[in-house]
Amino acid sequence: LVREATGVGLKEAKDAVDDLERGEQPELFSSPARTPASSPAPPPSCWQEVRALLAGGKKIEAIKRVREATGVGLKEAKETVEALEAGKPPPGQAAALLPARCPGCGAAQSPLQVRWVAPDVAECPFCGTHHLCR
C-alpha cells in the first residue's frame, strides 16, 4: 500500500512501514521533497457528488465526473475513484502534507490509517476530523 500511495521503491516503502511499526513518523511522510505531484483540485461539491454516485452504485458516472472536474485521463480518474471507494490514499496524493497528529483529538495518524474522502482530504479514524492536505 505504501508503494501504491507514494510511488516509492520497495526499500523506501519497507523503511516507512518499519518506522510506523515502531510508532515513529516515517521520513517518507514528512519530507516535502518526496511529495508526489498533486491532482488538480476541483471544488468540494465535486467529491460529495462522486461519493453519492459511488453510494448509488454508479461507478462509471463517478469516473466521468472526476474526469470532467479535474481534466485527468481515464486511468487516473478510475484509480482515484477506486481509491476513494476503498478509503485509500488516491494516486498522486500528497501524503507528506497529512499532519502527524490529528489537530482535533491529538491522535497519531499516518496516510495509511486515515480514510481519504477526497484526493486532498483525509478523515481522522479516531474523531472524524477532516484534514485538508495541500
DRENZAKE-496619 format. One record per atom (N, C-alpha, C, O): residue number from 1; residue in three letters; atom name; x, y, z. Coordinates in pm, 1 decimal. Example, Ala and Ser with C-alpha at 12.3 -4.5 7.8 and 13.67 -1.06 7.14 Angstrom:
// residues 2
<1 ALA N <1319.0 -569.0 780.0>>
<1 ALA CA <1230.0 -450.0 780.0>>
<1 ALA C <1320.0 -330.0 780.0>>
<1 ALA O <1423.6 -331.9 846.5>>
<2 SER N <1285.0 -225.0 708.0>>
<2 SER CA <1367.0 -106.0 714.0>>
<2 SER C <1290.0 3.0 787.0>>
<2 SER O <1340.9 113.8 803.9>>
***
This chain:
// residues 134
<1 LEU N <81.8 -120.6 0.0>>
<1 LEU CA <0.0 0.0 0.0>>
<1 LEU C <85.7 126.3 0.0>>
<1 LEU O <52.0 224.0 -67.0>>
<2 VAL N <195.4 125.0 74.2>>
<2 VAL CA <281.9 243.1 77.5>>
<2 VAL C <336.1 271.7 -62.0>>
<2 VAL O <339.7 386.9 -105.4>>
<3 ARG N <377.8 168.0 -131.3>>
<3 ARG CA <431.3 187.8 -266.7>>
<3 ARG C <324.8 242.5 -359.2>>
<3 ARG O <352.9 331.6 -439.4>>
<4 GLU N <201.1 190.5 -349.9>>
<4 GLU CA <92.9 239.0 -434.9>>
<4 GLU C <59.5 383.9 -404.1>>
<4 GLU O <34.2 462.8 -495.1>>
<5 ALA N <59.1 419.3 -275.6>>
<5 ALA CA <19.3 553.4 -234.5>>
<5 ALA C <123.6 658.9 -265.9>>
<5 ALA O <89.7 774.7 -290.7>>
<6 THR N <251.7 619.3 -264.9>>
<6 THR CA <357.8 719.4 -278.4>>
<6 THR C <442.4 705.7 -403.6>>
<6 THR O <506.7 801.6 -446.2>>
<7 GLY N <442.9 586.2 -463.2>>
<7 GLY CA <523.7 564.5 -582.2>>
<7 GLY C <670.7 540.7 -552.8>>
<7 GLY O <752.3 545.0 -644.9>>
<8 VAL N <707.7 515.6 -426.5>>
<8 VAL CA <847.8 492.1 -391.8>>
<8 VAL C <886.4 347.5 -418.8>>
<8 VAL O <801.0 263.8 -448.3>>
<9 GLY N <1013.9 319.4 -408.5>>
<9 GLY CA <1064.5 184.9 -428.9>>
<9 GLY C <1040.5 95.3 -308.1>>
<9 GLY O <993.9 140.6 -203.6>>
<10 LEU N <1072.7 -31.8 -324.2>>
<10 LEU CA <1048.1 -131.6 -220.6>>
<10 LEU C <1121.7 -99.9 -90.4>>
<10 LEU O <1062.2 -108.1 17.0>>
<11 LYS N <1250.0 -63.8 -98.1>>
<11 LYS CA <1327.6 -37.0 23.4>>
<11 LYS C <1268.6 80.7 100.6>>
<11 LYS O <1251.4 72.3 222.2>>
<12 GLU N <1237.2 190.9 30.6>>
<12 GLU CA <1180.7 307.9 98.7>>
<12 GLU C <1045.6 274.6 161.7>>
<12 GLU O <1016.1 319.7 272.4>>
<13 ALA N <964.1 196.4 92.3>>
<13 ALA CA <833.8 157.5 146.7>>
<13 ALA C <852.0 70.4 271.3>>
<13 ALA O <781.4 88.1 370.6>>
<14 LYS N <946.8 -23.7 265.7>>
<14 LYS CA <971.6 -110.6 381.0>>
<14 LYS C <1020.6 -28.9 500.2>>
<14 LYS O <977.6 -52.4 613.1>>
<15 ASP N <1110.1 66.7 476.1>>
<15 ASP CA <1159.3 152.9 584.2>>
<15 ASP C <1044.6 231.6 647.0>>
<15 ASP O <1039.7 247.3 769.0>>
<16 ALA N <952.6 280.9 564.6>>
<16 ALA CA <838.7 356.8 615.7>>
<16 ALA C <749.1 269.1 703.0>>
<16 ALA O <703.9 312.6 808.9>>
<17 VAL N <723.5 146.1 658.9>>
<17 VAL CA <640.6 53.4 736.7>>
<17 VAL C <710.2 18.1 868.0>>
<17 VAL O <645.8 11.7 972.7>>
<18 ASP N <840.7 -4.7 862.8>>
<18 ASP CA <916.0 -34.3 985.4>>
<18 ASP C <905.3 81.8 1084.0>>
<18 ASP O <886.8 59.6 1203.6>>
<19 ASP N <916.9 206.0 1034.8>>
<19 ASP CA <903.2 324.1 1120.8>>
<19 ASP C <764.2 327.9 1184.4>>
<19 ASP O <751.7 355.3 1303.7>>
<20 LEU N <660.2 300.8 1106.1>>
<20 LEU CA <523.5 301.3 1158.2>>
<20 LEU C <506.0 195.9 1267.4>>
<20 LEU O <441.6 221.2 1369.2>>
<21 GLU N <563.5 77.9 1245.8>>
<21 GLU CA <553.8 -28.6 1345.8>>
<21 GLU C <620.5 10.8 1477.2>>
<21 GLU O <577.7 -33.3 1583.9>>
<22 ARG N <724.4 92.9 1470.4>>
<22 ARG CA <792.7 140.5 1591.0>>
<22 ARG C <723.5 261.8 1650.7>>
<22 ARG O <766.1 312.8 1754.3>>
<23 GLY N <616.2 308.7 1585.9>>
<23 GLY CA <543.8 425.5 1635.9>>
<23 GLY C <609.5 557.0 1597.7>>
<23 GLY O <579.2 660.4 1657.4>>
<24 GLU N <698.1 555.3 1500.2>>
<24 GLU CA <768.4 675.9 1455.8>>
<24 GLU C <705.1 729.2 1328.3>>
<24 GLU O <642.7 654.3 1253.1>>
<25 GLN N <721.0 858.1 1304.4>>
<25 GLN CA <674.1 920.1 1180.3>>
<25 GLN C <778.1 891.0 1071.9>>
<25 GLN O <892.5 934.8 1083.8>>
<26 PRO N <740.6 818.4 967.2>>
<26 PRO CA <837.1 787.6 860.8>>
<26 PRO C <886.1 913.6 791.0>>
<26 PRO O <808.7 1006.1 766.3>>
<27 GLU N <1014.8 916.4 759.5>>
<27 GLU CA <1073.5 1029.0 686.2>>
<27 GLU C <999.8 1049.2 554.0>>
<27 GLU O <982.0 1162.0 508.0>>
<28 LEU N <958.0 939.9 494.8>>
<28 LEU CA <886.7 943.0 368.6>>
<28 LEU C <765.0 1034.6 374.3>>
<28 LEU O <735.0 1102.8 276.3>>
<29 PHE N <693.6 1037.5 488.3>>
<29 PHE CA <571.6 1116.1 501.6>>
<29 PHE C <596.4 1256.8 552.2>>
<29 PHE O <503.8 1337.9 555.1>>
<30 SER N <718.5 1287.9 591.9>>
<30 SER CA <744.3 1420.6 646.4>>
<30 SER C <837.5 1504.0 560.5>>
<30 SER O <864.6 1619.6 593.0>>
<31 SER N <886.5 1447.7 452.6>>
<31 SER CA <980.8 1519.0 367.0>>
<31 SER C <909.2 1581.0 247.8>>
<31 SER O <860.0 1507.9 161.9>>
<32 PRO N <901.8 1716.3 239.9>>
<32 PRO CA <835.4 1779.8 127.1>>
<32 PRO C <896.7 1743.6 -7.0>>
<32 PRO O <827.9 1745.3 -109.1>>
<33 ALA N <1025.4 1711.0 -7.9>>
<33 ALA CA <1090.7 1676.5 -134.2>>
<33 ALA C <1034.9 1548.0 -193.5>>
<33 ALA O <1049.1 1522.9 -313.2>>
<34 ARG N <970.9 1465.8 -108.9>>
<34 ARG CA <919.3 1339.0 -155.4>>
<34 ARG C <770.5 1345.2 -188.6>>
<34 ARG O <711.6 1243.0 -223.7>>
<35 THR N <710.0 1460.0 -178.6>>
<35 THR CA <567.2 1471.7 -201.8>>
<35 THR C <534.1 1444.8 -347.7>>
<35 THR O <588.1 1511.5 -436.0>>
<36 PRO N <446.1 1348.1 -375.2>>
<36 PRO CA <406.1 1324.1 -512.7>>
<36 PRO C <330.3 1443.5 -567.7>>
<36 PRO O <278.4 1525.3 -491.7>>
<37 ALA N <324.0 1453.3 -699.3>>
<37 ALA CA <251.2 1562.9 -761.1>>
<37 ALA C <104.5 1554.6 -723.0>>
<37 ALA O <46.7 1446.0 -719.0>>
<38 SER N <45.3 1667.8 -695.5>>
<38 SER CA <-95.5 1671.6 -658.2>>
<38 SER C <-182.8 1667.8 -781.3>>
<38 SER O <-144.7 1715.0 -888.3>>
<39 SER N <-301.5 1610.3 -764.3>>
<39 SER CA <-401.0 1612.6 -869.9>>
<39 SER C <-466.3 1749.7 -871.5>>
<39 SER O <-462.9 1820.8 -771.1>>
<40 PRO N <-525.8 1788.2 -984.3>>
<40 PRO CA <-599.4 1913.4 -985.7>>
<40 PRO C <-705.6 1911.7 -876.4>>
<40 PRO O <-760.6 1806.3 -844.4>>
<41 ALA N <-734.4 2028.6 -819.0>>
<41 ALA CA <-826.1 2034.6 -705.4>>
<41 ALA C <-961.2 2092.6 -745.2>>
<41 ALA O <-976.9 2214.5 -751.6>>
<42 PRO N <-1058.7 2006.0 -771.9>>
<42 PRO CA <-1192.8 2053.7 -800.7>>
<42 PRO C <-1262.1 2097.5 -671.8>>
<42 PRO O <-1210.4 2071.6 -563.1>>
<43 PRO N <-1376.2 2162.3 -681.2>>
<43 PRO CA <-1445.5 2208.0 -560.4>>
<43 PRO C <-1491.5 2089.6 -475.0>>
<43 PRO O <-1512.1 1980.0 -527.1>>
<44 PRO N <-1507.8 2111.5 -343.5>>
<44 PRO CA <-1552.7 2003.5 -254.8>>
<44 PRO C <-1685.0 1941.3 -299.4>>
<44 PRO O <-1707.7 1822.4 -277.5>>
<45 SER N <-1771.6 2019.6 -361.1>>
<45 SER CA <-1900.8 1965.1 -405.6>>
<45 SER C <-1881.4 1852.2 -506.1>>
<45 SER O <-1963.7 1760.9 -513.2>>
<46 CYS N <-1774.4 1857.3 -583.1>>
<46 CYS CA <-1745.6 1750.3 -678.2>>
<46 CYS C <-1727.0 1618.8 -605.3>>
<46 CYS O <-1780.8 1516.4 -647.5>>
<47 TRP N <-1650.9 1619.8 -495.4>>
<47 TRP CA <-1622.6 1496.3 -422.7>>
<47 TRP C <-1745.7 1445.7 -350.5>>
<47 TRP O <-1762.6 1324.9 -333.8>>
<48 GLN N <-1832.8 1537.5 -307.0>>
<48 GLN CA <-1960.5 1495.4 -247.4>>
<48 GLN C <-2043.3 1423.6 -353.7>>
<48 GLN O <-2104.5 1320.2 -326.8>>
<49 GLU N <-2044.6 1479.3 -474.3>>
<49 GLU CA <-2118.6 1417.1 -584.3>>
<49 GLU C <-2058.8 1281.1 -619.7>>
<49 GLU O <-2132.8 1185.6 -643.4>>
<50 VAL N <-1926.6 1271.0 -623.7>>
<50 VAL CA <-1861.0 1143.8 -655.8>>
<50 VAL C <-1895.7 1039.1 -550.3>>
<50 VAL O <-1927.1 925.1 -584.4>>
<51 ARG N <-1890.4 1077.0 -421.8>>
<51 ARG CA <-1925.7 981.1 -316.1>>
<51 ARG C <-2072.0 938.8 -326.6>>
<51 ARG O <-2104.5 822.3 -303.4>>
<52 ALA N <-2160.2 1032.1 -361.3>>
<52 ALA CA <-2302.7 999.3 -378.1>>
<52 ALA C <-2321.7 902.4 -494.9>>
<52 ALA O <-2400.0 807.9 -485.5>>
<53 LEU N <-2250.3 926.0 -604.2>>
<53 LEU CA <-2258.5 835.4 -718.5>>
<53 LEU C <-2210.8 695.6 -680.8>>
<53 LEU O <-2272.6 596.1 -718.6>>
<54 LEU N <-2100.5 688.4 -606.2>>
<54 LEU CA <-2049.1 558.4 -562.7>>
<54 LEU C <-2148.5 488.4 -470.2>>
<54 LEU O <-2171.5 368.0 -481.8>>
<55 ALA N <-2206.6 564.9 -378.8>>
<55 ALA CA <-2304.5 507.0 -285.9>>
<55 ALA C <-2425.5 451.8 -361.6>>
<55 ALA O <-2488.3 355.4 -317.8>>
<56 GLY N <-2457.4 513.7 -475.3>>
<56 GLY CA <-2568.9 468.1 -557.3>>
<56 GLY C <-2530.1 360.6 -657.6>>
<56 GLY O <-2611.1 321.3 -741.6>>
<57 GLY N <-2405.3 312.7 -649.0>>
<57 GLY CA <-2360.9 207.1 -739.5>>
<57 GLY C <-2330.1 255.7 -880.0>>
<57 GLY O <-2330.0 176.0 -973.8>>
<58 LYS N <-2304.1 384.6 -896.7>>
<58 LYS CA <-2279.2 443.2 -1029.0>>
<58 LYS C <-2131.2 478.6 -1044.9>>
<58 LYS O <-2094.4 595.3 -1057.6>>
<59 LYS N <-2048.8 375.8 -1044.0>>
<59 LYS CA <-1903.7 394.4 -1050.2>>
<59 LYS C <-1859.4 460.2 -1181.8>>
<59 LYS O <-1772.8 547.8 -1180.8>>
<60 ILE N <-1917.4 419.0 -1293.6>>
<60 ILE CA <-1878.2 476.0 -1423.1>>
<60 ILE C <-1909.6 625.2 -1427.3>>
<60 ILE O <-1829.8 704.3 -1477.6>>
<61 GLU N <-2026.1 663.8 -1374.5>>
<61 GLU CA <-2061.5 805.5 -1370.5>>
<61 GLU C <-1966.9 883.0 -1278.5>>
<61 GLU O <-1933.1 998.0 -1306.6>>
<62 ALA N <-1924.6 820.0 -1169.0>>
<62 ALA CA <-1829.8 883.0 -1076.9>>
<62 ALA C <-1696.0 908.3 -1147.2>>
<62 ALA O <-1635.4 1014.2 -1130.8>>
<63 ILE N <-1650.9 810.2 -1225.2>>
<63 ILE CA <-1525.5 825.6 -1300.2>>
<63 ILE C <-1538.5 939.7 -1401.1>>
<63 ILE O <-1447.8 1021.8 -1414.9>>
<64 LYS N <-1650.9 944.1 -1470.8>>
<64 LYS CA <-1673.9 1053.2 -1566.8>>
<64 LYS C <-1670.9 1188.7 -1497.6>>
<64 LYS O <-1614.3 1284.6 -1549.9>>
<65 ARG N <-1732.5 1196.3 -1378.7>>
<65 ARG CA <-1736.4 1324.5 -1305.0>>
<65 ARG C <-1595.9 1368.7 -1265.1>>
<65 ARG O <-1562.5 1486.9 -1273.3>>
<66 VAL N <-1514.1 1273.2 -1221.9>>
<66 VAL CA <-1375.6 1306.9 -1185.1>>
<66 VAL C <-1300.1 1357.3 -1307.2>>
<66 VAL O <-1225.3 1454.7 -1297.9>>
<67 ARG N <-1318.7 1293.0 -1419.9>>
<67 ARG CA <-1251.2 1337.5 -1543.5>>
<67 ARG C <-1293.8 1478.9 -1580.4>>
<67 ARG O <-1210.5 1562.8 -1614.6>>
<68 GLU N <-1424.1 1504.7 -1573.3>>
<68 GLU CA <-1474.9 1638.8 -1607.5>>
<68 GLU C <-1419.8 1745.1 -1512.7>>
<68 GLU O <-1380.1 1853.2 -1556.4>>
<69 ALA N <-1417.6 1714.8 -1384.5>>
<69 ALA CA <-1378.6 1813.4 -1283.6>>
<69 ALA C <-1228.4 1839.9 -1279.7>>
<69 ALA O <-1184.9 1950.4 -1247.4>>
<70 THR N <-1149.2 1736.9 -1312.9>>
<70 THR CA <-1004.2 1750.4 -1296.9>>
<70 THR C <-927.2 1758.9 -1427.9>>
<70 THR O <-815.9 1811.4 -1432.4>>
<71 GLY N <-987.1 1707.0 -1534.1>>
<71 GLY CA <-916.0 1704.5 -1661.9>>
<71 GLY C <-816.9 1590.2 -1674.5>>
<71 GLY O <-739.1 1586.8 -1769.8>>
<72 VAL N <-818.1 1496.3 -1580.2>>
<72 VAL CA <-724.4 1383.5 -1587.0>>
<72 VAL C <-775.9 1279.0 -1685.0>>
<72 VAL O <-891.8 1282.9 -1726.4>>
<73 GLY N <-689.3 1186.5 -1721.3>>
<73 GLY CA <-726.0 1079.5 -1813.3>>
<73 GLY C <-809.7 972.2 -1746.1>>
<73 GLY O <-829.9 973.6 -1624.7>>
<74 LEU N <-857.5 880.3 -1826.3>>
<74 LEU CA <-944.3 772.7 -1778.4>>
<74 LEU C <-876.1 687.9 -1671.5>>
<74 LEU O <-936.7 657.7 -1568.7>>
<75 LYS N <-751.5 649.5 -1694.4>>
<75 LYS CA <-680.6 563.0 -1599.4>>
<75 LYS C <-668.4 630.5 -1462.2>>
<75 LYS O <-698.5 568.8 -1360.0>>
<76 GLU N <-624.0 757.4 -1459.6>>
<76 GLU CA <-606.7 826.6 -1332.4>>
<76 GLU C <-741.4 849.7 -1263.9>>
<76 GLU O <-751.4 837.2 -1141.9>>
<77 ALA N <-844.3 883.1 -1340.5>>
<77 ALA CA <-976.6 903.4 -1281.8>>
<77 ALA C <-1028.2 773.8 -1220.0>>
<77 ALA O <-1083.9 774.9 -1110.3>>
<78 LYS N <-1009.7 662.5 -1290.3>>
<78 LYS CA <-1054.0 531.9 -1239.7>>
<78 LYS C <-978.1 496.6 -1111.7>>
<78 LYS O <-1038.7 451.9 -1014.4>>
<79 GLU N <-847.1 516.2 -1111.1>>
<79 GLU CA <-766.9 487.1 -991.8>>
<79 GLU C <-809.6 575.4 -874.5>>
<79 GLU O <-815.5 528.9 -760.7>>
<80 THR N <-839.1 701.7 -901.9>>
<80 THR CA <-882.8 793.6 -797.3>>
<80 THR C <-1015.2 748.6 -738.2>>
<80 THR O <-1030.2 743.5 -616.1>>
<81 VAL N <-1111.5 716.0 -823.8>>
<81 VAL CA <-1243.5 671.3 -777.2>>
<81 VAL C <-1231.2 541.7 -698.2>>
<81 VAL O <-1293.6 527.6 -593.0>>
<82 GLU N <-1152.2 447.3 -746.9>>
<82 GLU CA <-1136.4 320.2 -676.0>>
<82 GLU C <-1067.9 339.2 -541.0>>
<82 GLU O <-1102.1 271.3 -444.1>>
<83 ALA N <-972.3 430.2 -533.8>>
<83 ALA CA <-906.3 458.3 -406.3>>
<83 ALA C <-1004.9 522.5 -308.7>>
<83 ALA O <-1009.6 485.1 -191.5>>
<84 LEU N <-1083.2 618.9 -356.5>>
<84 LEU CA <-1182.4 682.5 -269.6>>
<84 LEU C <-1285.4 580.2 -222.0>>
<84 LEU O <-1327.3 581.6 -106.3>>
<85 GLU N <-1324.8 493.0 -311.8>>
<85 GLU CA <-1422.9 388.9 -279.7>>
<85 GLU C <-1371.1 299.4 -166.4>>
<85 GLU O <-1447.7 256.3 -80.2>>
<86 ALA N <-1241.0 272.4 -167.7>>
<86 ALA CA <-1178.9 185.9 -67.3>>
<86 ALA C <-1126.6 263.6 53.7>>
<86 ALA O <-1080.1 203.1 150.3>>
<87 GLY N <-1133.8 398.1 49.4>>
<87 GLY CA <-1082.7 479.5 159.9>>
<87 GLY C <-931.8 487.3 165.0>>
<87 GLY O <-875.1 522.2 268.5>>
<88 LYS N <-865.2 455.0 53.7>>
<88 LYS CA <-718.9 457.0 46.0>>
<88 LYS C <-671.4 591.8 -7.3>>
<88 LYS O <-750.4 667.8 -63.4>>
<89 PRO N <-541.3 621.9 10.3>>
<89 PRO CA <-489.0 744.7 -48.2>>
<89 PRO C <-497.6 737.6 -200.1>>
<89 PRO O <-449.3 641.0 -259.1>>
<90 PRO N <-557.3 836.5 -264.8>>
<90 PRO CA <-564.6 837.2 -410.2>>
<90 PRO C <-425.9 851.2 -472.7>>
<90 PRO O <-334.5 903.6 -409.1>>
<91 PRO N <-409.4 804.7 -597.4>>
<91 PRO CA <-280.1 820.3 -664.8>>
<91 PRO C <-241.1 967.6 -670.7>>
<91 PRO O <-324.8 1053.9 -697.4>>
<92 GLY N <-113.7 995.6 -645.8>>
<92 GLY CA <-65.7 1134.0 -651.6>>
<92 GLY C <-95.6 1212.0 -525.6>>
<92 GLY O <-66.0 1331.3 -518.8>>
<93 GLN N <-153.6 1147.6 -425.4>>
<93 GLN CA <-188.1 1217.5 -301.1>>
<93 GLN C <-61.7 1265.4 -232.1>>
<93 GLN O <35.9 1191.2 -220.4>>
<94 ALA N <-64.2 1389.2 -186.8>>
<94 ALA CA <49.0 1446.4 -114.3>>
<94 ALA C <42.9 1400.9 30.9>>
<94 ALA O <11.5 1479.5 120.2>>
<95 ALA N <73.2 1272.8 53.8>>
<95 ALA CA <65.2 1214.8 187.8>>
<95 ALA C <156.6 1285.9 286.6>>
<95 ALA O <131.5 1283.5 407.1>>
<96 ALA N <261.1 1348.5 237.4>>
<96 ALA CA <354.2 1418.7 325.9>>
<96 ALA C <288.1 1537.3 393.8>>
<96 ALA O <338.3 1585.0 495.5>>
<97 LEU N <176.9 1586.1 340.5>>
<97 LEU CA <111.0 1701.9 398.9>>
<97 LEU C <11.6 1664.9 508.4>>
<97 LEU O <-44.2 1754.2 572.1>>
<98 LEU N <-11.8 1538.1 532.0>>
<98 LEU CA <-100.4 1495.1 639.7>>
<98 LEU C <-29.3 1519.2 772.2>>
<98 LEU O <84.2 1474.8 789.7>>
<99 PRO N <-94.1 1589.1 866.9>>
<99 PRO CA <-27.8 1612.4 995.9>>
<99 PRO C <0.4 1480.6 1067.7>>
<99 PRO O <-78.7 1386.7 1058.8>>
<100 ALA N <111.7 1473.7 1138.1>>
<100 ALA CA <147.6 1352.1 1211.9>>
<100 ALA C <48.5 1325.4 1324.7>>
<100 ALA O <25.0 1210.3 1361.4>>
<101 ARG N <-9.0 1431.3 1379.1>>
<101 ARG CA <-110.1 1419.4 1484.8>>
<101 ARG C <-234.9 1494.3 1441.5>>
<101 ARG O <-227.1 1601.1 1380.7>>
<102 CYS N <-349.0 1437.1 1473.3>>
<102 CYS CA <-477.1 1498.8 1439.6>>
<102 CYS C <-495.6 1626.0 1521.3>>
<102 CYS O <-484.9 1621.2 1643.8>>
<103 PRO N <-523.1 1739.9 1457.4>>
<103 PRO CA <-549.4 1862.4 1531.9>>
<103 PRO C <-676.6 1853.5 1616.2>>
<103 PRO O <-691.6 1926.6 1714.1>>
<104 GLY N <-767.4 1764.6 1578.6>>
<104 GLY CA <-893.3 1751.5 1651.7>>
<104 GLY C <-880.6 1675.8 1782.4>>
<104 GLY O <-934.5 1718.6 1884.5>>
<105 CYS N <-808.9 1562.1 1780.4>>
<105 CYS CA <-801.4 1477.6 1900.8>>
<105 CYS C <-658.7 1450.9 1947.2>>
<105 CYS O <-638.7 1398.0 2056.6>>
<106 GLY N <-558.9 1486.4 1866.1>>
<106 GLY CA <-419.2 1466.5 1904.4>>
<106 GLY C <-364.9 1327.2 1878.6>>
<106 GLY O <-249.6 1299.2 1911.6>>
<107 ALA N <-445.8 1238.6 1820.1>>
<107 ALA CA <-400.3 1101.7 1794.6>>
<107 ALA C <-297.3 1099.6 1682.0>>
<107 ALA O <-306.5 1177.5 1587.1>>
<108 ALA N <-199.0 1009.5 1693.1>>
<108 ALA CA <-102.2 990.3 1585.0>>
<108 ALA C <-174.8 928.8 1466.5>>
<108 ALA O <-263.1 844.7 1483.1>>
<109 GLN N <-136.7 971.5 1346.4>>
<109 GLN CA <-200.8 917.1 1226.7>>
<109 GLN C <-100.3 910.1 1113.1>>
<109 GLN O <-0.4 982.0 1111.1>>
<110 SER N <-129.2 822.2 1019.2>>
<110 SER CA <-45.1 808.2 900.9>>
<110 SER C <-135.1 803.9 778.5>>
<110 SER O <-255.6 782.3 791.3>>
<111 PRO N <-78.3 824.3 659.2>>
<111 PRO CA <-158.8 820.9 537.1>>
<111 PRO C <-230.6 688.0 514.9>>
<111 PRO O <-330.0 683.1 442.4>>
<112 LEU N <-181.8 580.6 576.0>>
<112 LEU CA <-246.3 451.0 558.3>>
<112 LEU C <-353.8 424.4 663.0>>
<112 LEU O <-431.2 329.8 648.9>>
<113 GLN N <-359.9 506.1 767.5>>
<113 GLN CA <-460.2 487.8 872.1>>
<113 GLN C <-585.8 569.1 846.6>>
<113 GLN O <-695.7 525.3 880.9>>
<114 VAL N <-571.4 686.0 787.4>>
<114 VAL CA <-686.0 774.2 768.2>>
<114 VAL C <-774.0 724.1 654.5>>
<114 VAL O <-731.9 641.1 573.9>>
<115 ARG N <-896.0 775.1 649.0>>
<115 ARG CA <-985.9 746.3 536.1>>
<115 ARG C <-980.3 868.0 446.1>>
<115 ARG O <-1006.9 979.8 490.5>>
<116 TRP N <-946.0 847.1 320.2>>
<116 TRP CA <-936.8 957.2 224.5>>
<116 TRP C <-1075.6 980.9 166.3>>
<116 TRP O <-1131.1 893.3 99.9>>
<117 VAL N <-1131.6 1098.6 190.8>>
<117 VAL CA <-1265.6 1130.3 143.2>>
<117 VAL C <-1262.4 1211.9 14.8>>
<117 VAL O <-1365.4 1229.1 -50.3>>
<118 ALA N <-1147.6 1261.0 -21.3>>
<118 ALA CA <-1120.3 1328.9 -148.2>>
<118 ALA C <-969.5 1318.7 -168.7>>
<118 ALA O <-897.3 1285.8 -74.6>>
<119 PRO N <-920.5 1346.0 -289.2>>
<119 PRO CA <-776.3 1332.8 -310.6>>
<119 PRO C <-690.7 1420.0 -219.7>>
<119 PRO O <-572.7 1391.0 -199.6>>
<120 ASP N <-748.2 1526.2 -164.7>>
<120 ASP CA <-670.4 1612.7 -76.5>>
<120 ASP C <-735.5 1630.8 60.6>>
<120 ASP O <-702.8 1725.7 131.7>>
<121 VAL N <-827.1 1541.5 98.9>>
<121 VAL CA <-894.0 1549.7 229.3>>
<121 VAL C <-892.4 1412.2 295.1>>
<121 VAL O <-942.6 1314.4 239.7>>
<122 ALA N <-833.6 1407.2 414.6>>
<122 ALA CA <-826.6 1282.9 491.6>>
<122 ALA C <-911.5 1297.6 617.5>>
<122 ALA O <-922.7 1406.4 673.9>>
<123 GLU N <-970.9 1186.6 660.6>>
<123 GLU CA <-1054.6 1186.7 780.6>>
<123 GLU C <-985.5 1107.8 890.4>>
<123 GLU O <-944.0 994.0 868.5>>
<124 CYS N <-972.6 1167.6 1009.3>>
<124 CYS CA <-911.5 1100.0 1124.0>>
<124 CYS C <-995.3 977.2 1160.4>>
<124 CYS O <-1117.3 987.6 1173.2>>
<125 PRO N <-931.3 860.7 1177.2>>
<125 PRO CA <-1006.9 740.6 1210.8>>
<125 PRO C <-1057.4 739.0 1354.5>>
<125 PRO O <-1138.3 653.7 1391.0>>
<126 PHE N <-1010.3 832.6 1436.2>>
<126 PHE CA <-1048.4 833.3 1577.2>>
<126 PHE C <-1160.5 932.1 1608.2>>
<126 PHE O <-1254.0 898.9 1681.1>>
<127 CYS N <-1151.6 1053.9 1553.0>>
<127 CYS CA <-1251.8 1155.5 1587.2>>
<127 CYS C <-1332.5 1204.8 1467.5>>
<127 CYS O <-1431.2 1276.3 1484.9>>
<128 GLY N <-1291.6 1167.3 1345.8>>
<128 GLY CA <-1366.1 1207.0 1226.9>>
<128 GLY C <-1332.0 1344.3 1172.1>>
<128 GLY O <-1394.9 1388.7 1076.0>>
<129 THR N <-1234.1 1413.5 1230.4>>
<129 THR CA <-1193.2 1544.5 1181.2>>
<129 THR C <-1138.1 1531.1 1039.5>>
<129 THR O <-1064.1 1437.3 1009.9>>
<130 HIS N <-1173.7 1623.8 953.0>>
<130 HIS CA <-1122.2 1624.3 815.8>>
<130 HIS C <-999.2 1714.0 807.5>>
<130 HIS O <-997.2 1823.3 864.1>>
<131 HIS N <-895.8 1666.6 735.8>>
<131 HIS CA <-770.7 1739.9 719.6>>
<131 HIS C <-751.2 1772.4 573.2>>
<131 HIS O <-753.1 1682.1 489.6>>
<132 LEU N <-732.8 1897.3 540.2>>
<132 LEU CA <-701.8 1938.0 404.5>>
<132 LEU C <-552.1 1919.7 383.6>>
<132 LEU O <-472.1 1977.3 457.3>>
<133 CYS N <-513.6 1841.7 285.7>>
<133 CYS CA <-372.7 1806.7 262.6>>
<133 CYS C <-327.8 1865.7 130.2>>
<133 CYS O <-320.7 1795.2 29.5>>
<134 ARG N <-297.6 1993.8 129.8>>
<134 ARG CA <-248.7 2062.3 9.4>>
<134 ARG C <-120.4 2133.9 39.1>>
<134 ARG O <-63.3 2197.5 -49.5>>
***
